[in-house]
Amino acid sequence: MMAVNMFSRFAVVLILVMTAHLFYATGDVVEVMKQLNRLNKPSVKSIKSPDGDIIDCVPISKQSAFDHPSLKNHKIQMKPSFHPHGLNYESMQVSSQKQETITQLWHSKGNCPKGTIPVRRTKKEDILRASSINKYGKKTNQSIVAHTSSTVEPDLVDQSVHAHAIAYTQGEFYGAKATINLWHPQIQQPNEFSLSQIWILGGSFDSDLNSIEVGWQVFPNLYGDSNTRLFIYWTRDAYQATGCYNLQCSGFIQINNEVALGGSISPISKYQDSQYDISIHVWKDPKQGNWWMQIGNEKLIGYWPASLFSHLSDSATMIQWGGEVINLASGGRHTTTQMGSGHFAEEGFGKASYIRNVQIVDGSNTLRVPKDIYPVIQEPNCYNVQTGKNDAWGSYILYGGPGRNPNCP
């Protein structure tokens, strides 16, 4: 009789455990479906890219940006009121660079009609790779901007996780521009990344940092592969609750029907061979106050409305250019994840990664070379940076590194 009672109790406990697992699993499925329905808006056309991406052509007025509470009655601005004027290096011929047009892989299979924007479709497996459903598309650590002052509290600088090799300038800015060398760095494990970008910053590093970020990255955990991809990011509260990559939350308003944010880009530079780069320009419209993004001299991508920000609703106080990697230090050893080309700055052009034609937009809406840029290196034996100037490249940065090596154990 006692054995029967024990079996009955065991059976009840087993049923309760199985029911609980089923409940939580079902709850996760429901939450994943909610996320997918929120992110994947109805499209007029879908394109299967050779890299496995599905690009949905979504009507401009139906994009997820307008889910943001402050944008419910927003009138789309189809072009900026003003472009910055001043020195335009991209019109100069630089014989050492290939002048081919940067393309995205999905272009070979079709295009999105006018009046729509290309949106990389989010898949169930994309969300399930995230640390949690709510963290999908968001940066998971607060300390992901290179701190430039020794007065920053030590607990705010997590150098064991985020390694930077950057140059920066401080002042009052209304935009930034640079031409960034394209590479395909090797990543040690899927939840590490390597990127090269421009940071446009305002506010304090610890709690109310406003940041606009544009560049390229390799991030297997986010995209499901190791392709080099164009990306954007923004936050208004130091990455705590606001902002996301690309179009994975409401905010950034895209107007371009040719460029998919988060999409693979090519061609890519090769060591001691052909070099390719992409010109990125972000500036604040003096009349409307929105922060516009442009690729090259012609492709307006879209804008971050001024209402998304607090400090950047006025101006930026710091611009950074350079590289960043995640170092999870598996087994207590530094990651082998590469930055840029995977080679140090002193190796020079064709070997190290570069950012050339570094410029800022001043209060008169004029592009100019910053008066001074200062290098910041957190792990010089793993990744480093050098700055310089010449007639062809203007102000430039060389940077990168292999990660773990005999001097970076």
Buried (B, 14 or more C-beta within 10 A) or exposed (E): EEEEEEEEEEEEEEEEEEEEEEEEEEEBEEBBEEBBEBBBBEBEBBBEBEBEBBBBBBBBEBBBBBBBEEBEEBEBBEEBEBBBEBBBBEEEEBEEBEEEEBBBBBBEEBBBEEEBBBBBBBBEEBBEBBEEBEEBBBBBEBBBBBBBEEEBEEEBBEBEBBBBBBBBBBBEBBBBBBBBBBBBBEBBEBBBBBBBBBBBBBBBBBEBBBBBBBBBBBBBBBBBBBBBBBBBBBBBBBBBEBBBBBBBBBBBBBBBBBBBBBBBBBBBBEEEEEBBBBBBBBBBBBEBBBBBBBBBEEBBBBBBBBBBBEBBBBBBBBBBBBBBBBBBEEEEEBBBBBBBBBBBBEBEBBBBBBBBBBBBBBEEBBBBBBEEBEBBBBBBBBBBBBBBEEEBBBBBBBBBBBBBEEEBE
